[in-house]
Amino acid sequence: MRQASFYQPDAIILEVSLGEIDGLLFLKQLKSQPETQGIPVMLLTLKAKWQDLQQSWFHKSQLAAAIVNPLDPAMLAVEIAKVLGWDLD
């Protein structure tokens, strides 16, 4: 959280399963802080499907994008560029 506040990245790609840190809790905390709530967050997870995630609270938590199974690696750069407002053409 401190790094996001200090560095103010253009976007954050967040894996739901961060090991010892709960990714969804991190997202909730990130969006609750005035200095980080404007940072676009892309959710990336290979462990869940979008249908499963829609049932939880965070689909309404200002996600810029969600990339879940099945993941098309070729489209990852396109999705990131779209979130950042970059034109790849």
PyMOL Python script that loads the backbone (N, CA, C, O; Angstrom):
from pymol import cmd

cmd.read_pdbstr("""\
ATOM      1  N   MET A   1       0.825  -1.182   0.000  1.00  0.00           N
ATOM      2  CA  MET A   1       0.000   0.000   0.000  1.00  0.00           C
ATOM      3  C   MET A   1       0.876   1.256   0.000  1.00  0.00           C
ATOM      4  O   MET A   1       0.605   2.216  -0.721  1.00  0.00           O
ATOM      5  N   ARG A   2       1.921   1.231   0.813  1.00  0.00           N
ATOM      6  CA  ARG A   2       2.809   2.397   0.885  1.00  0.00           C
ATOM      7  C   ARG A   2       3.497   2.659  -0.445  1.00  0.00           C
ATOM      8  O   ARG A   2       3.680   3.811  -0.839  1.00  0.00           O
ATOM      9  N   GLN A   3       3.879   1.594  -1.136  1.00  0.00           N
ATOM     10  CA  GLN A   3       4.543   1.770  -2.424  1.00  0.00           C
ATOM     11  C   GLN A   3       3.606   2.390  -3.444  1.00  0.00           C
ATOM     12  O   GLN A   3       4.017   3.258  -4.214  1.00  0.00           O
ATOM     13  N   ALA A   4       2.362   1.960  -3.459  1.00  0.00           N
ATOM     14  CA  ALA A   4       1.385   2.537  -4.397  1.00  0.00           C
ATOM     15  C   ALA A   4       1.171   4.005  -4.094  1.00  0.00           C
ATOM     16  O   ALA A   4       1.058   4.820  -5.009  1.00  0.00           O
ATOM     17  N   SER A   5       1.116   4.343  -2.833  1.00  0.00           N
ATOM     18  CA  SER A   5       0.931   5.734  -2.435  1.00  0.00           C
ATOM     19  C   SER A   5       2.146   6.570  -2.810  1.00  0.00           C
ATOM     20  O   SER A   5       2.001   7.692  -3.295  1.00  0.00           O
ATOM     21  N   PHE A   6       3.332   6.040  -2.592  1.00  0.00           N
ATOM     22  CA  PHE A   6       4.571   6.774  -2.861  1.00  0.00           C
ATOM     23  C   PHE A   6       4.844   6.923  -4.353  1.00  0.00           C
ATOM     24  O   PHE A   6       5.132   8.022  -4.826  1.00  0.00           O
ATOM     25  N   TYR A   7       4.753   5.804  -5.108  1.00  0.00           N
ATOM     26  CA  TYR A   7       5.122   5.811  -6.525  1.00  0.00           C
ATOM     27  C   TYR A   7       4.006   6.260  -7.463  1.00  0.00           C
ATOM     28  O   TYR A   7       4.286   6.687  -8.583  1.00  0.00           O
ATOM     29  N   GLN A   8       2.748   6.174  -7.032  1.00  0.00           N
ATOM     30  CA  GLN A   8       1.607   6.550  -7.857  1.00  0.00           C
ATOM     31  C   GLN A   8       1.714   5.958  -9.270  1.00  0.00           C
ATOM     32  O   GLN A   8       1.834   6.706 -10.240  1.00  0.00           O
ATOM     33  N   PRO A   9       1.671   4.635  -9.397  1.00  0.00           N
ATOM     34  CA  PRO A   9       1.800   3.999 -10.714  1.00  0.00           C
ATOM     35  C   PRO A   9       0.636   4.352 -11.635  1.00  0.00           C
ATOM     36  O   PRO A   9      -0.437   4.749 -11.180  1.00  0.00           O
ATOM     37  N   ASP A  10       0.867   4.200 -12.934  1.00  0.00           N
ATOM     38  CA  ASP A  10      -0.188   4.444 -13.926  1.00  0.00           C
ATOM     39  C   ASP A  10      -1.347   3.470 -13.742  1.00  0.00           C
ATOM     40  O   ASP A  10      -2.504   3.824 -13.965  1.00  0.00           O
ATOM     41  N   ALA A  11      -1.034   2.252 -13.337  1.00  0.00           N
ATOM     42  CA  ALA A  11      -2.042   1.217 -13.107  1.00  0.00           C
ATOM     43  C   ALA A  11      -1.414   0.123 -12.254  1.00  0.00           C
ATOM     44  O   ALA A  11      -0.193   0.033 -12.131  1.00  0.00           O
ATOM     45  N   ILE A  12      -2.270  -0.700 -11.671  1.00  0.00           N
ATOM     46  CA  ILE A  12      -1.814  -1.845 -10.891  1.00  0.00           C
ATOM     47  C   ILE A  12      -2.474  -3.085 -11.462  1.00  0.00           C
ATOM     48  O   ILE A  12      -3.687  -3.116 -11.669  1.00  0.00           O
ATOM     49  N   ILE A  13      -1.665  -4.110 -11.716  1.00  0.00           N
ATOM     50  CA  ILE A  13      -2.185  -5.417 -12.107  1.00  0.00           C
ATOM     51  C   ILE A  13      -2.128  -6.260 -10.851  1.00  0.00           C
ATOM     52  O   ILE A  13      -1.050  -6.507 -10.310  1.00  0.00           O
ATOM     53  N   LEU A  14      -3.283  -6.701 -10.385  1.00  0.00           N
ATOM     54  CA  LEU A  14      -3.393  -7.353  -9.088  1.00  0.00           C
ATOM     55  C   LEU A  14      -3.855  -8.790  -9.248  1.00  0.00           C
ATOM     56  O   LEU A  14      -4.910  -9.055  -9.826  1.00  0.00           O
ATOM     57  N   GLU A  15      -3.065  -9.706  -8.736  1.00  0.00           N
ATOM     58  CA  GLU A  15      -3.464 -11.114  -8.669  1.00  0.00           C
ATOM     59  C   GLU A  15      -4.296 -11.301  -7.405  1.00  0.00           C
ATOM     60  O   GLU A  15      -3.924 -10.819  -6.334  1.00  0.00           O
ATOM     61  N   VAL A  16      -5.403 -11.989  -7.528  1.00  0.00           N
ATOM     62  CA  VAL A  16      -6.292 -12.193  -6.381  1.00  0.00           C
ATOM     63  C   VAL A  16      -5.581 -12.974  -5.279  1.00  0.00           C
ATOM     64  O   VAL A  16      -5.702 -12.638  -4.101  1.00  0.00           O
ATOM     65  N   SER A  17      -4.854 -13.995  -5.652  1.00  0.00           N
ATOM     66  CA  SER A  17      -4.163 -14.845  -4.676  1.00  0.00           C
ATOM     67  C   SER A  17      -2.717 -14.393  -4.551  1.00  0.00           C
ATOM     68  O   SER A  17      -1.859 -14.792  -5.337  1.00  0.00           O
ATOM     69  N   LEU A  18      -2.461 -13.561  -3.562  1.00  0.00           N
ATOM     70  CA  LEU A  18      -1.120 -13.024  -3.378  1.00  0.00           C
ATOM     71  C   LEU A  18      -0.312 -13.823  -2.362  1.00  0.00           C
ATOM     72  O   LEU A  18       0.734 -13.357  -1.910  1.00  0.00           O
ATOM     73  N   GLY A  19      -0.764 -14.989  -2.000  1.00  0.00           N
ATOM     74  CA  GLY A  19      -0.070 -15.783  -1.001  1.00  0.00           C
ATOM     75  C   GLY A  19      -0.460 -15.338   0.392  1.00  0.00           C
ATOM     76  O   GLY A  19      -1.587 -15.567   0.830  1.00  0.00           O
ATOM     77  N   GLU A  20       0.468 -14.701   1.091  1.00  0.00           N
ATOM     78  CA  GLU A  20       0.188 -14.299   2.467  1.00  0.00           C
ATOM     79  C   GLU A  20      -0.701 -13.064   2.557  1.00  0.00           C
ATOM     80  O   GLU A  20      -1.204 -12.748   3.635  1.00  0.00           O
ATOM     81  N   ILE A  21      -0.903 -12.365   1.455  1.00  0.00           N
ATOM     82  CA  ILE A  21      -1.757 -11.178   1.440  1.00  0.00           C
ATOM     83  C   ILE A  21      -3.018 -11.502   0.642  1.00  0.00           C
ATOM     84  O   ILE A  21      -2.931 -12.081  -0.440  1.00  0.00           O
ATOM     85  N   ASP A  22      -4.170 -11.140   1.158  1.00  0.00           N
ATOM     86  CA  ASP A  22      -5.427 -11.324   0.447  1.00  0.00           C
ATOM     87  C   ASP A  22      -5.559 -10.204  -0.585  1.00  0.00           C
ATOM     88  O   ASP A  22      -5.671  -9.034  -0.220  1.00  0.00           O
ATOM     89  N   GLY A  23      -5.546 -10.557  -1.863  1.00  0.00           N
ATOM     90  CA  GLY A  23      -5.609  -9.568  -2.938  1.00  0.00           C
ATOM     91  C   GLY A  23      -6.867  -8.723  -2.906  1.00  0.00           C
ATOM     92  O   GLY A  23      -6.828  -7.533  -3.219  1.00  0.00           O
ATOM     93  N   LEU A  24      -7.985  -9.329  -2.529  1.00  0.00           N
ATOM     94  CA  LEU A  24      -9.239  -8.579  -2.484  1.00  0.00           C
ATOM     95  C   LEU A  24      -9.253  -7.586  -1.330  1.00  0.00           C
ATOM     96  O   LEU A  24      -9.796  -6.488  -1.450  1.00  0.00           O
ATOM     97  N   LEU A  25      -8.657  -7.975  -0.221  1.00  0.00           N
ATOM     98  CA  LEU A  25      -8.539  -7.051   0.904  1.00  0.00           C
ATOM     99  C   LEU A  25      -7.611  -5.893   0.536  1.00  0.00           C
ATOM    100  O   LEU A  25      -7.884  -4.741   0.872  1.00  0.00           O
ATOM    101  N   PHE A  26      -6.515  -6.207  -0.155  1.00  0.00           N
ATOM    102  CA  PHE A  26      -5.605  -5.172  -0.624  1.00  0.00           C
ATOM    103  C   PHE A  26      -6.339  -4.194  -1.541  1.00  0.00           C
ATOM    104  O   PHE A  26      -6.178  -2.981  -1.411  1.00  0.00           O
ATOM    105  N   LEU A  27      -7.141  -4.717  -2.462  1.00  0.00           N
ATOM    106  CA  LEU A  27      -7.902  -3.873  -3.380  1.00  0.00           C
ATOM    107  C   LEU A  27      -8.855  -2.954  -2.612  1.00  0.00           C
ATOM    108  O   LEU A  27      -8.958  -1.764  -2.906  1.00  0.00           O
ATOM    109  N   LYS A  28      -9.540  -3.519  -1.638  1.00  0.00           N
ATOM    110  CA  LYS A  28     -10.475  -2.728  -0.837  1.00  0.00           C
ATOM    111  C   LYS A  28      -9.743  -1.607  -0.103  1.00  0.00           C
ATOM    112  O   LYS A  28     -10.225  -0.475  -0.058  1.00  0.00           O
ATOM    113  N   GLN A  29      -8.587  -1.918   0.469  1.00  0.00           N
ATOM    114  CA  GLN A  29      -7.802  -0.904   1.178  1.00  0.00           C
ATOM    115  C   GLN A  29      -7.266   0.144   0.210  1.00  0.00           C
ATOM    116  O   GLN A  29      -7.263   1.335   0.521  1.00  0.00           O
ATOM    117  N   LEU A  30      -6.820  -0.287  -0.944  1.00  0.00           N
ATOM    118  CA  LEU A  30      -6.290   0.632  -1.959  1.00  0.00           C
ATOM    119  C   LEU A  30      -7.352   1.642  -2.378  1.00  0.00           C
ATOM    120  O   LEU A  30      -7.070   2.833  -2.507  1.00  0.00           O
ATOM    121  N   LYS A  31      -8.562   1.163  -2.587  1.00  0.00           N
ATOM    122  CA  LYS A  31      -9.646   2.038  -3.040  1.00  0.00           C
ATOM    123  C   LYS A  31     -10.226   2.889  -1.916  1.00  0.00           C
ATOM    124  O   LYS A  31     -10.976   3.830  -2.177  1.00  0.00           O
ATOM    125  N   SER A  32      -9.888   2.572  -0.674  1.00  0.00           N
ATOM    126  CA  SER A  32     -10.403   3.364   0.452  1.00  0.00           C
ATOM    127  C   SER A  32      -9.488   4.538   0.807  1.00  0.00           C
ATOM    128  O   SER A  32      -9.877   5.407   1.588  1.00  0.00           O
ATOM    129  N   GLN A  33      -8.292   4.572   0.249  1.00  0.00           N
ATOM    130  CA  GLN A  33      -7.334   5.634   0.556  1.00  0.00           C
ATOM    131  C   GLN A  33      -7.401   6.727  -0.515  1.00  0.00           C
ATOM    132  O   GLN A  33      -7.297   6.423  -1.704  1.00  0.00           O
ATOM    133  N   PRO A  34      -7.571   7.979  -0.122  1.00  0.00           N
ATOM    134  CA  PRO A  34      -7.682   9.068  -1.110  1.00  0.00           C
ATOM    135  C   PRO A  34      -6.480   9.155  -2.057  1.00  0.00           C
ATOM    136  O   PRO A  34      -6.643   9.493  -3.229  1.00  0.00           O
ATOM    137  N   GLU A  35      -5.286   8.857  -1.563  1.00  0.00           N
ATOM    138  CA  GLU A  35      -4.099   8.992  -2.404  1.00  0.00           C
ATOM    139  C   GLU A  35      -3.923   7.850  -3.403  1.00  0.00           C
ATOM    140  O   GLU A  35      -3.120   7.964  -4.329  1.00  0.00           O
ATOM    141  N   THR A  36      -4.655   6.758  -3.232  1.00  0.00           N
ATOM    142  CA  THR A  36      -4.514   5.627  -4.162  1.00  0.00           C
ATOM    143  C   THR A  36      -5.814   5.237  -4.849  1.00  0.00           C
ATOM    144  O   THR A  36      -5.793   4.394  -5.745  1.00  0.00           O
ATOM    145  N   GLN A  37      -6.936   5.815  -4.464  1.00  0.00           N
ATOM    146  CA  GLN A  37      -8.209   5.365  -5.023  1.00  0.00           C
ATOM    147  C   GLN A  37      -8.364   5.673  -6.507  1.00  0.00           C
ATOM    148  O   GLN A  37      -9.201   5.056  -7.167  1.00  0.00           O
ATOM    149  N   GLY A  38      -7.595   6.597  -7.048  1.00  0.00           N
ATOM    150  CA  GLY A  38      -7.694   6.926  -8.462  1.00  0.00           C
ATOM    151  C   GLY A  38      -6.817   6.075  -9.367  1.00  0.00           C
ATOM    152  O   GLY A  38      -6.889   6.200 -10.589  1.00  0.00           O
ATOM    153  N   ILE A  39      -5.993   5.211  -8.787  1.00  0.00           N
ATOM    154  CA  ILE A  39      -5.116   4.349  -9.596  1.00  0.00           C
ATOM    155  C   ILE A  39      -5.958   3.226 -10.195  1.00  0.00           C
ATOM    156  O   ILE A  39      -6.600   2.481  -9.455  1.00  0.00           O
ATOM    157  N   PRO A  40      -5.966   3.092 -11.525  1.00  0.00           N
ATOM    158  CA  PRO A  40      -6.727   2.000 -12.137  1.00  0.00           C
ATOM    159  C   PRO A  40      -6.147   0.641 -11.725  1.00  0.00           C
ATOM    160  O   PRO A  40      -4.930   0.457 -11.704  1.00  0.00           O
ATOM    161  N   VAL A  41      -7.021  -0.292 -11.404  1.00  0.00           N
ATOM    162  CA  VAL A  41      -6.599  -1.627 -10.996  1.00  0.00           C
ATOM    163  C   VAL A  41      -7.182  -2.645 -11.956  1.00  0.00           C
ATOM    164  O   VAL A  41      -8.386  -2.675 -12.209  1.00  0.00           O
ATOM    165  N   MET A  42      -6.297  -3.480 -12.487  1.00  0.00           N
ATOM    166  CA  MET A  42      -6.710  -4.607 -13.324  1.00  0.00           C
ATOM    167  C   MET A  42      -6.557  -5.859 -12.485  1.00  0.00           C
ATOM    168  O   MET A  42      -5.489  -6.118 -11.931  1.00  0.00           O
ATOM    169  N   LEU A  43      -7.601  -6.619 -12.394  1.00  0.00           N
ATOM    170  CA  LEU A  43      -7.571  -7.873 -11.665  1.00  0.00           C
ATOM    171  C   LEU A  43      -7.110  -8.968 -12.618  1.00  0.00           C
ATOM    172  O   LEU A  43      -7.648  -9.110 -13.716  1.00  0.00           O
ATOM    173  N   LEU A  44      -6.120  -9.735 -12.198  1.00  0.00           N
ATOM    174  CA  LEU A  44      -5.612 -10.841 -12.993  1.00  0.00           C
ATOM    175  C   LEU A  44      -5.639 -12.079 -12.115  1.00  0.00           C
ATOM    176  O   LEU A  44      -5.023 -12.095 -11.049  1.00  0.00           O
ATOM    177  N   THR A  45      -6.337 -13.107 -12.545  1.00  0.00           N
ATOM    178  CA  THR A  45      -6.334 -14.351 -11.788  1.00  0.00           C
ATOM    179  C   THR A  45      -6.531 -15.537 -12.719  1.00  0.00           C
ATOM    180  O   THR A  45      -7.350 -15.507 -13.638  1.00  0.00           O
ATOM    181  N   LEU A  46      -5.772 -16.555 -12.460  1.00  0.00           N
ATOM    182  CA  LEU A  46      -5.913 -17.794 -13.210  1.00  0.00           C
ATOM    183  C   LEU A  46      -6.671 -18.832 -12.402  1.00  0.00           C
ATOM    184  O   LEU A  46      -6.961 -19.923 -12.893  1.00  0.00           O
ATOM    185  N   LYS A  47      -6.993 -18.487 -11.157  1.00  0.00           N
ATOM    186  CA  LYS A  47      -7.639 -19.455 -10.273  1.00  0.00           C
ATOM    187  C   LYS A  47      -9.148 -19.343 -10.235  1.00  0.00           C
ATOM    188  O   LYS A  47      -9.822 -20.229  -9.711  1.00  0.00           O
ATOM    189  N   ALA A  48      -9.682 -18.280 -10.778  1.00  0.00           N
ATOM    190  CA  ALA A  48     -11.133 -18.086 -10.706  1.00  0.00           C
ATOM    191  C   ALA A  48     -11.686 -17.756 -12.079  1.00  0.00           C
ATOM    192  O   ALA A  48     -10.964 -17.304 -12.968  1.00  0.00           O
ATOM    193  N   LYS A  49     -12.942 -17.984 -12.230  1.00  0.00           N
ATOM    194  CA  LYS A  49     -13.636 -17.615 -13.462  1.00  0.00           C
ATOM    195  C   LYS A  49     -14.495 -16.394 -13.179  1.00  0.00           C
ATOM    196  O   LYS A  49     -14.922 -16.186 -12.043  1.00  0.00           O
ATOM    197  N   TRP A  50     -14.756 -15.580 -14.206  1.00  0.00           N
ATOM    198  CA  TRP A  50     -15.495 -14.341 -14.019  1.00  0.00           C
ATOM    199  C   TRP A  50     -16.853 -14.570 -13.367  1.00  0.00           C
ATOM    200  O   TRP A  50     -17.292 -13.769 -12.542  1.00  0.00           O
ATOM    201  N   GLN A  51     -17.521 -15.667 -13.736  1.00  0.00           N
ATOM    202  CA  GLN A  51     -18.829 -15.946 -13.157  1.00  0.00           C
ATOM    203  C   GLN A  51     -18.713 -16.086 -11.636  1.00  0.00           C
ATOM    204  O   GLN A  51     -19.589 -15.635 -10.899  1.00  0.00           O
ATOM    205  N   ASP A  52     -17.636 -16.708 -11.175  1.00  0.00           N
ATOM    206  CA  ASP A  52     -17.431 -16.868  -9.734  1.00  0.00           C
ATOM    207  C   ASP A  52     -17.183 -15.519  -9.074  1.00  0.00           C
ATOM    208  O   ASP A  52     -17.687 -15.257  -7.982  1.00  0.00           O
ATOM    209  N   LEU A  53     -16.419 -14.676  -9.725  1.00  0.00           N
ATOM    210  CA  LEU A  53     -16.041 -13.398  -9.141  1.00  0.00           C
ATOM    211  C   LEU A  53     -17.203 -12.412  -9.111  1.00  0.00           C
ATOM    212  O   LEU A  53     -17.247 -11.537  -8.245  1.00  0.00           O
ATOM    213  N   GLN A  54     -18.129 -12.539 -10.028  1.00  0.00           N
ATOM    214  CA  GLN A  54     -19.266 -11.627 -10.060  1.00  0.00           C
ATOM    215  C   GLN A  54     -20.140 -11.765  -8.816  1.00  0.00           C
ATOM    216  O   GLN A  54     -20.880 -10.846  -8.464  1.00  0.00           O
ATOM    217  N   GLN A  55     -20.052 -12.902  -8.162  1.00  0.00           N
ATOM    218  CA  GLN A  55     -20.861 -13.119  -6.970  1.00  0.00           C
ATOM    219  C   GLN A  55     -20.302 -12.386  -5.756  1.00  0.00           C
ATOM    220  O   GLN A  55     -20.999 -12.224  -4.755  1.00  0.00           O
ATOM    221  N   SER A  56     -19.058 -11.946  -5.837  1.00  0.00           N
ATOM    222  CA  SER A  56     -18.436 -11.313  -4.681  1.00  0.00           C
ATOM    223  C   SER A  56     -18.537  -9.793  -4.763  1.00  0.00           C
ATOM    224  O   SER A  56     -18.952  -9.243  -5.783  1.00  0.00           O
ATOM    225  N   TRP A  57     -18.158  -9.130  -3.690  1.00  0.00           N
ATOM    226  CA  TRP A  57     -18.331  -7.680  -3.557  1.00  0.00           C
ATOM    227  C   TRP A  57     -17.504  -6.880  -4.540  1.00  0.00           C
ATOM    228  O   TRP A  57     -17.913  -5.786  -4.932  1.00  0.00           O
ATOM    229  N   PHE A  58     -16.345  -7.393  -4.953  1.00  0.00           N
ATOM    230  CA  PHE A  58     -15.399  -6.517  -5.628  1.00  0.00           C
ATOM    231  C   PHE A  58     -15.706  -6.246  -7.087  1.00  0.00           C
ATOM    232  O   PHE A  58     -15.029  -5.419  -7.699  1.00  0.00           O
ATOM    233  N   HIS A  59     -16.698  -6.906  -7.674  1.00  0.00           N
ATOM    234  CA  HIS A  59     -16.993  -6.575  -9.067  1.00  0.00           C
ATOM    235  C   HIS A  59     -17.548  -5.162  -9.185  1.00  0.00           C
ATOM    236  O   HIS A  59     -17.660  -4.622 -10.285  1.00  0.00           O
ATOM    237  N   LYS A  60     -17.895  -4.565  -8.048  1.00  0.00           N
ATOM    238  CA  LYS A  60     -18.401  -3.193  -8.030  1.00  0.00           C
ATOM    239  C   LYS A  60     -17.368  -2.233  -7.442  1.00  0.00           C
ATOM    240  O   LYS A  60     -17.703  -1.090  -7.130  1.00  0.00           O
ATOM    241  N   SER A  61     -16.147  -2.667  -7.289  1.00  0.00           N
ATOM    242  CA  SER A  61     -15.164  -1.889  -6.547  1.00  0.00           C
ATOM    243  C   SER A  61     -14.234  -1.070  -7.436  1.00  0.00           C
ATOM    244  O   SER A  61     -13.058  -0.907  -7.111  1.00  0.00           O
ATOM    245  N   GLN A  62     -14.731  -0.565  -8.526  1.00  0.00           N
ATOM    246  CA  GLN A  62     -13.968   0.334  -9.387  1.00  0.00           C
ATOM    247  C   GLN A  62     -12.786  -0.350 -10.071  1.00  0.00           C
ATOM    248  O   GLN A  62     -11.727   0.252 -10.250  1.00  0.00           O
ATOM    249  N   LEU A  63     -12.977  -1.609 -10.449  1.00  0.00           N
ATOM    250  CA  LEU A  63     -11.947  -2.285 -11.235  1.00  0.00           C
ATOM    251  C   LEU A  63     -11.916  -1.701 -12.629  1.00  0.00           C
ATOM    252  O   LEU A  63     -12.961  -1.459 -13.233  1.00  0.00           O
ATOM    253  N   ALA A  64     -10.723  -1.474 -13.138  1.00  0.00           N
ATOM    254  CA  ALA A  64     -10.583  -0.999 -14.505  1.00  0.00           C
ATOM    255  C   ALA A  64     -10.799  -2.142 -15.489  1.00  0.00           C
ATOM    256  O   ALA A  64     -11.295  -1.928 -16.596  1.00  0.00           O
ATOM    257  N   ALA A  65     -10.426  -3.355 -15.087  1.00  0.00           N
ATOM    258  CA  ALA A  65     -10.588  -4.532 -15.932  1.00  0.00           C
ATOM    259  C   ALA A  65     -10.389  -5.773 -15.085  1.00  0.00           C
ATOM    260  O   ALA A  65      -9.797  -5.718 -14.007  1.00  0.00           O
ATOM    261  N   ALA A  66     -10.885  -6.880 -15.579  1.00  0.00           N
ATOM    262  CA  ALA A  66     -10.663  -8.170 -14.935  1.00  0.00           C
ATOM    263  C   ALA A  66     -10.241  -9.160 -16.000  1.00  0.00           C
ATOM    264  O   ALA A  66     -10.933  -9.341 -17.002  1.00  0.00           O
ATOM    265  N   ILE A  67      -9.120  -9.791 -15.785  1.00  0.00           N
ATOM    266  CA  ILE A  67      -8.618 -10.796 -16.714  1.00  0.00           C
ATOM    267  C   ILE A  67      -8.581 -12.109 -15.949  1.00  0.00           C
ATOM    268  O   ILE A  67      -7.787 -12.282 -15.024  1.00  0.00           O
ATOM    269  N   VAL A  68      -9.456 -13.037 -16.350  1.00  0.00           N
ATOM    270  CA  VAL A  68      -9.604 -14.299 -15.632  1.00  0.00           C
ATOM    271  C   VAL A  68      -9.566 -15.450 -16.627  1.00  0.00           C
ATOM    272  O   VAL A  68      -9.445 -15.247 -17.835  1.00  0.00           O
ATOM    273  N   ASN A  69      -9.670 -16.655 -16.095  1.00  0.00           N
ATOM    274  CA  ASN A  69      -9.686 -17.838 -16.955  1.00  0.00           C
ATOM    275  C   ASN A  69     -10.865 -17.799 -17.905  1.00  0.00           C
ATOM    276  O   ASN A  69     -11.945 -17.376 -17.493  1.00  0.00           O
ATOM    277  N   PRO A  70     -10.725 -18.203 -19.115  1.00  0.00           N
ATOM    278  CA  PRO A  70      -9.470 -18.563 -19.764  1.00  0.00           C
ATOM    279  C   PRO A  70      -8.714 -17.309 -20.201  1.00  0.00           C
ATOM    280  O   PRO A  70      -9.300 -16.391 -20.775  1.00  0.00           O
ATOM    281  N   LEU A  71      -7.440 -17.279 -19.933  1.00  0.00           N
ATOM    282  CA  LEU A  71      -6.586 -16.134 -20.227  1.00  0.00           C
ATOM    283  C   LEU A  71      -5.963 -16.287 -21.607  1.00  0.00           C
ATOM    284  O   LEU A  71      -5.408 -17.336 -21.932  1.00  0.00           O
ATOM    285  N   ASP A  72      -6.057 -15.256 -22.403  1.00  0.00           N
ATOM    286  CA  ASP A  72      -5.400 -15.228 -23.707  1.00  0.00           C
ATOM    287  C   ASP A  72      -4.165 -14.342 -23.560  1.00  0.00           C
ATOM    288  O   ASP A  72      -4.285 -13.117 -23.576  1.00  0.00           O
ATOM    289  N   PRO A  73      -2.975 -14.942 -23.416  1.00  0.00           N
ATOM    290  CA  PRO A  73      -1.758 -14.158 -23.190  1.00  0.00           C
ATOM    291  C   PRO A  73      -1.499 -13.108 -24.269  1.00  0.00           C
ATOM    292  O   PRO A  73      -0.915 -12.060 -23.991  1.00  0.00           O
ATOM    293  N   ALA A  74      -1.926 -13.382 -25.480  1.00  0.00           N
ATOM    294  CA  ALA A  74      -1.716 -12.429 -26.565  1.00  0.00           C
ATOM    295  C   ALA A  74      -2.522 -11.157 -26.375  1.00  0.00           C
ATOM    296  O   ALA A  74      -2.167 -10.106 -26.908  1.00  0.00           O
ATOM    297  N   MET A  75      -3.600 -11.249 -25.623  1.00  0.00           N
ATOM    298  CA  MET A  75      -4.464 -10.085 -25.411  1.00  0.00           C
ATOM    299  C   MET A  75      -4.112  -9.295 -24.155  1.00  0.00           C
ATOM    300  O   MET A  75      -4.701  -8.241 -23.914  1.00  0.00           O
ATOM    301  N   LEU A  76      -3.172  -9.774 -23.354  1.00  0.00           N
ATOM    302  CA  LEU A  76      -2.837  -9.108 -22.111  1.00  0.00           C
ATOM    303  C   LEU A  76      -2.343  -7.681 -22.351  1.00  0.00           C
ATOM    304  O   LEU A  76      -2.790  -6.752 -21.678  1.00  0.00           O
ATOM    305  N   ALA A  77      -1.438  -7.501 -23.290  1.00  0.00           N
ATOM    306  CA  ALA A  77      -0.929  -6.164 -23.599  1.00  0.00           C
ATOM    307  C   ALA A  77      -2.045  -5.259 -24.112  1.00  0.00           C
ATOM    308  O   ALA A  77      -2.074  -4.069 -23.800  1.00  0.00           O
ATOM    309  N   VAL A  78      -2.949  -5.813 -24.888  1.00  0.00           N
ATOM    310  CA  VAL A  78      -4.072  -5.034 -25.417  1.00  0.00           C
ATOM    311  C   VAL A  78      -4.972  -4.561 -24.282  1.00  0.00           C
ATOM    312  O   VAL A  78      -5.396  -3.405 -24.266  1.00  0.00           O
ATOM    313  N   GLU A  79      -5.266  -5.443 -23.336  1.00  0.00           N
ATOM    314  CA  GLU A  79      -6.108  -5.086 -22.189  1.00  0.00           C
ATOM    315  C   GLU A  79      -5.452  -3.996 -21.345  1.00  0.00           C
ATOM    316  O   GLU A  79      -6.111  -3.046 -20.923  1.00  0.00           O
ATOM    317  N   ILE A  80      -4.160  -4.140 -21.105  1.00  0.00           N
ATOM    318  CA  ILE A  80      -3.435  -3.136 -20.316  1.00  0.00           C
ATOM    319  C   ILE A  80      -3.443  -1.796 -21.037  1.00  0.00           C
ATOM    320  O   ILE A  80      -3.698  -0.762 -20.420  1.00  0.00           O
ATOM    321  N   ALA A  81      -3.168  -1.806 -22.322  1.00  0.00           N
ATOM    322  CA  ALA A  81      -3.170  -0.565 -23.103  1.00  0.00           C
ATOM    323  C   ALA A  81      -4.541   0.096 -23.078  1.00  0.00           C
ATOM    324  O   ALA A  81      -4.644   1.320 -22.998  1.00  0.00           O
ATOM    325  N   LYS A  82      -5.589  -0.710 -23.146  1.00  0.00           N
ATOM    326  CA  LYS A  82      -6.954  -0.177 -23.116  1.00  0.00           C
ATOM    327  C   LYS A  82      -7.224   0.541 -21.788  1.00  0.00           C
ATOM    328  O   LYS A  82      -7.797   1.631 -21.777  1.00  0.00           O
ATOM    329  N   VAL A  83      -6.815  -0.065 -20.678  1.00  0.00           N
ATOM    330  CA  VAL A  83      -7.006   0.530 -19.367  1.00  0.00           C
ATOM    331  C   VAL A  83      -6.247   1.858 -19.260  1.00  0.00           C
ATOM    332  O   VAL A  83      -6.742   2.818 -18.668  1.00  0.00           O
ATOM    333  N   LEU A  84      -5.061   1.901 -19.829  1.00  0.00           N
ATOM    334  CA  LEU A  84      -4.225   3.109 -19.752  1.00  0.00           C
ATOM    335  C   LEU A  84      -4.605   4.153 -20.803  1.00  0.00           C
ATOM    336  O   LEU A  84      -4.076   5.264 -20.799  1.00  0.00           O
ATOM    337  N   GLY A  85      -5.527   3.791 -21.703  1.00  0.00           N
ATOM    338  CA  GLY A  85      -5.960   4.735 -22.730  1.00  0.00           C
ATOM    339  C   GLY A  85      -4.969   4.892 -23.859  1.00  0.00           C
ATOM    340  O   GLY A  85      -4.975   5.901 -24.563  1.00  0.00           O
ATOM    341  N   TRP A  86      -4.114   3.894 -24.037  1.00  0.00           N
ATOM    342  CA  TRP A  86      -3.120   3.936 -25.113  1.00  0.00           C
ATOM    343  C   TRP A  86      -3.726   3.396 -26.393  1.00  0.00           C
ATOM    344  O   TRP A  86      -4.492   2.433 -26.360  1.00  0.00           O
ATOM    345  N   ASP A  87      -3.396   4.000 -27.508  1.00  0.00           N
ATOM    346  CA  ASP A  87      -3.840   3.536 -28.824  1.00  0.00           C
ATOM    347  C   ASP A  87      -2.731   2.699 -29.437  1.00  0.00           C
ATOM    348  O   ASP A  87      -1.651   3.220 -29.719  1.00  0.00           O
ATOM    349  N   LEU A  88      -2.974   1.416 -29.648  1.00  0.00           N
ATOM    350  CA  LEU A  88      -1.956   0.523 -30.193  1.00  0.00           C
ATOM    351  C   LEU A  88      -1.964   0.467 -31.711  1.00  0.00           C
ATOM    352  O   LEU A  88      -1.140  -0.223 -32.310  1.00  0.00           O
ATOM    353  N   ASP A  89      -2.877   1.179 -32.331  1.00  0.00           N
ATOM    354  CA  ASP A  89      -2.923   1.136 -33.805  1.00  0.00           C
ATOM    355  C   ASP A  89      -1.863   1.996 -34.428  1.00  0.00           C
ATOM    356  O   ASP A  89      -1.768   2.068 -35.653  1.00  0.00           O
TER     357      ASP A  89
END
""", "prot")
cmd.dss("prot")
cmd.show_as("cartoon", "prot")
cmd.util.cbc("prot")
cmd.orient("prot")
